Amino acid sequence: MKRDPFKQYIKDPDRKAKLYLLVTGAMIVTTALITIGTIVFILLIIGII
């Protein structure tokens, strides 16, 4: 039976919290980048930029 390194990593509460903050931050940054990209794309189609 293989050991799952992810389960071994998140057994420690501090590491679990850091991983949670990292994933949450990545989701926020990704959402912001998609929004900015969409606005720039719309502005390019309209011809403002």
N, C-alpha and C positions, 0 to 999 in steps of 0.2 A: 504494500500500500504506500502510495506517494504522499509526502507531506506537502500541504499547500502553503507556500511561502506567504501568501497574502493573509491567511488566517493567523499564521505565526506573527506577522507584523502587527496586526491590529489587536493582539491580545493585550498589549500595553495601552492603557488609557491615554497617555500623553501622545503617543504616536497616532492613535485613533483620532484624537482631537486635531492634531496637525494635518492629518489627511483630510479630515472634514473641512477645515479652513481652506486648504489648498483646492479642493474640488469646488467649494462654494465660490472662491475667488475666480477660478477658471470659468465657471458658468457665468458670472457677472461680466467678466472681460469679454467672453465670447458673445454674449448678448449685446454688449455695447459695440463691438466691432461689426456685428451683423447689421445693427441699426445704422451706424455711420455709413457702412457700405451701401445700404439700401438708399439712404438719403442722397449720397453722392451719385449713385446710379440714376435715380430719378432726376436729379439736377442735370446730369449729362444728357438724358433723353430729351428733357424740355429745352435744353440749349442754353441754360444759364451759365454753366461752366464751360 
